C-alpha cells in the first residue's frame, strides 16, 4: 500500500511541475500573440479616440480627454443606478 501512495504522490508532483512550467508559457503565448494584441489594442483605441486614433499630445488635450471619460463613466453609473432603482 505504501508503494501506491508514493506513486500517487509522484504523479501529483509531476502534474504540479508540468502545470508550473507550461501554464506561464501558455499565458505568455496567448497574451503575446501579435494579431490578438493588435486587435484588442485597436478596438480599445477606437473606443477611446473615435476621431482618428490620435492620442492627446499636449497636457490640455490629455486633461480634456480625462474629464470627458470621467463624465461618461459618471453618466453611465447614474443611468445604471436609475434603472436598478
KAZI-V467846 format. One record per helix or strand. SS is the DSSP state (H for helix, E for strand). FROM is the first residue (numbers start at 1). LEN is the number of residues. If there is no record, write none. Layout:
{{SS:FROM:LEN} {SS:FROM:LEN}}
This chain:
{{H:2:30} {H:34:15} {H:59:26}}
